Every structure is written in structure tokens, then in C-alpha cells.
Amino acid sequence: MDAGFKTISIGMLGAGVVGSQVARLLQSDRQELSDRSGALLVLKKVGVRSNTARDGIDSSMITTDLHSIVTDPEINIVIEVMGGIEPARTLILEAIKNKKSVITANKALLATHGHELFNAADAAKVDLYYEAAVAGAIPIIRSMRESLAGDQITRVMGIVNGTTNYILTKMHEEGRDFKDVLKEAQALGYAESDPTADVDGHDAAAKAALLAGLAFHSTVTIDEVYCEGISKISIEDVNAAKRMNAVIKLLAIAEITVKDEISVRVHPVMLPSSHPLASVRDVFNAIYVESEAAGELMFYGRGAGGAPTASAILGDLVAVTRHRAYSTVGYGESDYADLDIAPMSEVKSQFFVRLHVADKSGVLASIAQTFASENISIQTVHQAGIGKDAELVVVTHSASEASLIACMGKLASMEIVTKVEAAIRVEGAVA
Ligand code: HSE
């Protein structure tokens, strides 16, 4: 290393699963990271909420005075891995005001207050980098923001939550039901004791907002993302998907509509087994990007965990340090297109509808008539079961959400229908 290197001092907010790995790697790989950055990297302070000892972090660095980190004149870069909205938002704004570049893994914060934070960083001429906020180690932010900056992205579909992908994989491969697998995922530490953010899709919705904003050069917030989780997916749905050579995945989808609006949503999707996303198993994440010139791309890897997330943070750290060493800043956020969000009611998909009906003559005709009354064309119908109650699985051609909801209402009120069990959106050639 060049003896004339600048020293770049780092302050870190948070020292949990991710922060402790960042601290470990910063110390063990300091020489390489400094050589790659063009500056000597020194971890100066680590802020925690309660002053407990942290393995591998010198206790003299640890402070509970988080404010002292973002105002320390010697600190050049702040890494925020504490999570949550406050005090993270206030601390990051304060750091930016004090001309520090910031690296954050905080998807919920960026998907809620991103506009304010990115504007503040632009005004202060500092970097605000967030590769770790979406899909952990997978380099999707930089790929979309820089490598694909010359292309027109048309759609992004991602498996961006490992917990739900683990649950759906086990349901599919082991024939176990949702509650049983969730319990196991909690015991293994994949799922939180309060799994709501994962299973109800909120974690994926924050990531969907960030991906949609990047893909379509607009500000998208988590409130604008339609969100449906996996807790209603039953083993019967999974088995019906299997019979059709398909799998059910929780996808974050961002696409441009014919009206030039952004459709952004998180919900279960039935995918043919041949789709590249169908083979993404267990806790792995993947993002499938479609663009005009490049065509289809897929990014795959570990979407969570201490070391994988730390890898993304350290990549940002090297980039931001290089900018600091040469007194410049990198790409800021681009929201020039300012596109509107498409109402969910207008979004069109194919649907899988599973229902129990009386098994007698004329029933199929009446069911088909109900779909037709909402202008929904049927692609295939499978019937299973004998006796007085039969299970019908209908796959429709493309229909709007509004038509499907109206059709479901009509089906549910028909005397011959015992129960409408499920309606799941379908992607690709499932029949
Ligand atoms: N809880 C998330 C997951 C990781 O299961 O993938 C953090 O976003």
C-alpha cells in the first residue's frame, strides 16, 4: 500500500448479525480493502443501543451515543445496519448534513423516505449507497443502476425473501403444510419469532419499491406496492400446481404497463417448472430482469445472512472510498421519468382458480358461463374427485384483477359452488 494514502475513518450504526460481520471482514481484510479503495480504511466507532460487549469488536470502539458517530468530524463514511425507520432516518440525515457518505442496508427506510434521503445526499454531494438493501449479496442495485443504465428495462421479477421461499420450497418438495414448515423455519432461525414482515410480503414489498424505482427512474414507495403474502397458500394449491408441472413462488414484480405506468406488486405466482425462477430453492433469492436490448438476465445468490449482506456493504464501501479518495461522488438516484403507479384493478394476469362444486350435470356449463359473464376466457379446466363434491381447477386467459374479483364474488354466491378455495396469478405456460 502506498504510504501516501489518505485515511478514511468509518463509523458504524448497529452491530447485530450483519454489523458484526462487517466489522470482522473490515479487520481481517483491511489490507486488501484498503489497496482496492485507494485509502487506508479504519473502523473508528461502532454505535449500539445497549452497551453490551460484541465479539470481535474492540470495546473501546463501542458507544451508545449514536449521535456522536454522525457528528464526529474525523468520520468520513457511516455504515447504517441498525434497521428500522427511526432513529436511522434522523441519524442518516445528520451524517449527510455533516458531509459523510452513507452506506445502508435499510430497505424499509429507503422504501419510505428514500426521496428525502437521496435528495439530501445529492445536495450535500455525498454518496448514499444501498446494495445490501435488496437481496443481500446479489449485486442487483449496481447492475440495474449502472450496467443496465443504457437499456430499457421492461420488467423485473424477483424472489427477494428467503424465508417465504424456504417455506414454499418445503411445501412443494415435502408435501407439508404452511404452519408446519413455518414452525421449522423458526426453529432453524430462518424465520423470525414474529414472521409477519416476511410471510405477509412486507419485506418483499420494500424491495419491490426499490427495484421499481431503479428500473423505471421514478420514486416508488412501499405504500404504493400491492402486497399479498403466502399464509393462504394451502398444500392443495401446491399439489395442484405440481400436477400442472408448476411451482408457487412469492414474487416481487415491477413492470411497465401499456399506459406507461408502473405496476408494482408482491403476491404468490404459479410459474411453470421450466421458468428460471422456478428452480430457485430454499432461502436463495433471484432477480429476473427483462430489458429491450439485453433480453432476459437472471441474478442469483444469498439474499440474507451476516456475511453475504456484509459482502454487499463492503463492495459499497470500496466504491464510496474510491470516490472519497478522489474527491468525487458516484451515481445518484435517477427519478426523472416520474411515472405514475398503475391501479391494481387494471393489472392483467392469467389466474388459477380452485373451487369445490356439486358434481352433477350442467355445473361445468354454469361455472363457464359465470367466467364468461365477466368476459374472462378459460384456458383449461381440470376436475378431480368423485361423489357429490368435485374439485375444479380453472386456468384462465389474461384477465383484469377487477374482472377476476367480480367473478369470484359471483362464483361464491352460486348454489352449486361449495367453496371458492383459491385464486392465484399465473405466469407463463401453465395449463
Ligand atoms: N428476512 C429476509 C428474508 C431477509 O427472509 O429474506 C432480510 O430482508
Residues whose N, C-alpha, C, O or C-beta is under 5 A from the ligand:
A	BS01	HSE	V160 N161 G162 T163 Y190 D198 D203 G303 A304
